[in-house]
Amino acid sequence: MNFSEISENPLVFLSWVTALGLFLSLTEATLKIKFEKISSMQKRQELINSLYPKI
């Protein structure tokens, strides 16, 4: 790939930057949702265990 052509066409460069940013943003959001779901399940389990202790 000839990288000297990218500087000649800023629209192509901006498109690549935008696509990369969108991909990173979607990846971050997906991971954040998964971690929040896991955290919520752990908190729920701790609450249940505190309400109904094992004898």
Secondary structure, DSSP 4 states (H G I P E B T S, - for coil): --THHHHH-HHHHHHHHHHHHHHHHHHHHHHHHHHHHHHHHHHHHHHHHHHS---
